[in-house]
Amino acid sequence: MPLLCFWYLDCFFLRQERAFRRLYDAARVPDSTVEVLSMNVAPYLARMPWPEVWLTPTSLLFYSPLLLADLALVVIAL
């Protein structure tokens, strides 16, 4: 259970980071409609599905082996 919580937490912050990068990209164009000093990332989060973040190669390479090891330990313990 803790492993899944940490995986979710990593994905949550990765999703937030990507949303802020998209906000920055939208704000830096010359004729931007983004308010000055705006930190509202809600429009960008709506266009970023969770599977896009959960299934990044980095997350999969780090958490999949740990999850498989946890499952193996659970099976052995039973």
Long-range contacts (C-beta under 8 A, 24 or more apart in sequence): 3-63, 3-66, 3-67, 3-70, 4-67, 6-63, 7-54, 7-59, 7-63, 7-67, 10-59, 10-63, 11-50, 11-53, 11-54, 11-59, 14-53, 14-56, 14-59, 15-45, 15-48, 15-50, 15-53, 16-41, 18-44, 18-48, 18-53, 19-44, 19-45, 19-48, 22-48
